[in-house]
Amino acid sequence: MAELHVGDAAPDFAVPGVITKPEVQRIEVKLSDYRGRKNVVLAFHPFAFTAT
């Protein structure tokens, strides 16, 4: 894996996601789905929504 620096374009990746309205749907979200169309902010919340 190449080292990233400030200002570098992020490599493409996919993460699992959940849409909850109007019904629950599990989806895969890819960075390439948004590249050039929207700004993307990725935030991690370890243990969010868990009983720990």
N, C-alpha and C positions, 0 to 999 in steps of 0.2 A: 504494500500500500504506500502510495506517495505521500510525502509530508505536505500538509496544507499550510498556507500563509494567509495573513489578513489580505483580503481583496481577491483571493483565488475563487474561482467558481467551484461550487460544491459538486462532488461526484454524484451521479444519479443513485438513488436508493429507494427502497420500498419499505413501508411499515404497515402493520395491520391497524385498522381503524374501525370505529363503530359509529353509525348514525342512529340516533334514538328516536327521531320523529319523522314521519307519523308512526312508523314501527321500527323495531330494532333490525338493523342490517349490518352485517360484518363486511367490510370492504378492504381492499388493499390500496393504499395511497402512494403514488410515486412522485418524486420530485419532478421528473420530466413532464408530468401532467400539467405543471404550473410554470415551467421554465419559459421565460419571455412573456408571460401573460399576467402574473401576479407576483407580489413579494411574498416570501415565505419566512416565517419565524418558527424555529423548532425549539420547543421547551421540554425538558425532562422533569417529571415529578415522581421520583422514586417513592414507592409505597403509597402513592395517592390512591384513594378509594379502596384501601385494603384494611384488614382488621389488625395489622401489626403496628 
